[in-house]
């Protein structure tokens, strides 16, 4: 399968359609069926105890699969999450960016299914793993 959108085009979609959170994410790599997205960790992403919050990690996983889907199908911005399961496996490193590698496992006409592995930058062991399904509106 061929890419329909590169990192620059995906960044434009984020700025246009999701301006409220676009600056929270850096699209580092886009290849067929996969993206790598960085969450530069800021104070607003932390919870008591100084660790990165679950909602911040969920958002990173969700945005990453959304971007992987858009990269493959083009700017169908009304695609929506229909399912998500996330496992928080270990505490993220304090004050370190998170990196999500999102991989589409199935891309159909109406559904996209993918996995996301989230790591603290520079660490081998994942801090979270998510499985998501997106509904793609009929075109």
N, C-alpha and C positions, 0 to 999 in steps of 0.2 A: 504494500500500500504506500501511496505517496503522501507527503505532507501537503496540506493546503495552506497552512499558515506557519510562518517562522516566528522566532522569539520577538522580533520587532513588531510584527502584526499582532501577536498575542498581547504584548505590552500595551499597544494602542487600544485594544478591546478593553483591557483592564482599566485604563485611564478614562475611556469614554463611558463604559457601562457600569463600572464599579469604582468610581473615583473616591469613594469613602474609604476604601481599603487598598487601592492600587499601589500606594507607596509602601505598603507592608511587605511586598513580595518582589523578589528579583528572579526573573526567569533566566537560568544559567545555561540550559541546554534543551534543545528540541530535536529529537530524531523520530523516525516513524514509530508510532505507538508508545512513545515514552518522552517524559519531560523531567527535568531536574529544576526544583524551585527552592530558593533560599528565603527563610524568614529571618531578617535581621532583628535579633531579639532586643526589645526595648522594655523599659519599666512597665509599660501597660500590659505586657505579655506575662508578667510574673504574678504568682500567687503567694500567700503567706509562706514563709520559709525560704523564699528566694528561688523556687523552682519555676519552670515555665508551666503555665496553666494548661489543663486539658482542653478547654475551648480554643486556645491558641493553636494547639497541635491539631485539633479537629479541623479548624479553619484551613490550616496549611494543607492537610490531606484533601479536603474538599476542593479547594482552589486548584490543587495540582491535577486532580483527575479531570476537572472542568477544562483546564488548559490543554491537557493531553487530548481530550475529546475534540475541542475546537481546532487543535492543530491538524487533526485528521479529517474533520468534516467541513471545516470552514466556519465562518462567523454565524453560527446558529445559536445566538446568545440566549434564547429561551429554553435551552436544555436545562433540566433541573435534577437535583439529587432525589432519588427515590428510595435509596437504602444506604446505610452506612453502619459498619461495625468496626470498632477501633479497640485495639489492645494496647494499653500503656504498660510497657515491659520493664523499663528502668527509669530512674530519675535522670533527666537531661543535665548536662554539664551547666553549672551556673555561669550566666553571662555569655554564653556561646551561642552563635547562630544555629538554627536548625536547618537541615537540608532534607528535602523530600525528593525521593525518586519514585515517580508515578509511572506505572506501566499498564497499558490497556491489554486485557486478556481476551476480550471479545468486543468487537465493534460491529454492531448490526445496524439495520435500518432505523430501529426504534429504541434500542438500548445499547449502552456502553458499560462494560464491566471492567473494573480495574483494581489493582493493588497498589498500595503506597507504603514504602519503608521510610521512616523518619529517623535521622541520625543527628546527634550533636556534631557540629563541624569538627573534623579531626578524630572522631571516635569510630571504631569499627562496629561495635555492638549497637543495634538499633534501640531507640528509646520508645518507638511506637510502630505499630503496623495497622493499616486500615484496609478494608475492602469496601468499595463503593460501587453503586450502580446509578447511572444517569439515564433519564428518559430523554429521548431526542424527539422533538416535535415533528410531525409529518411535514415533509417539504413539498 
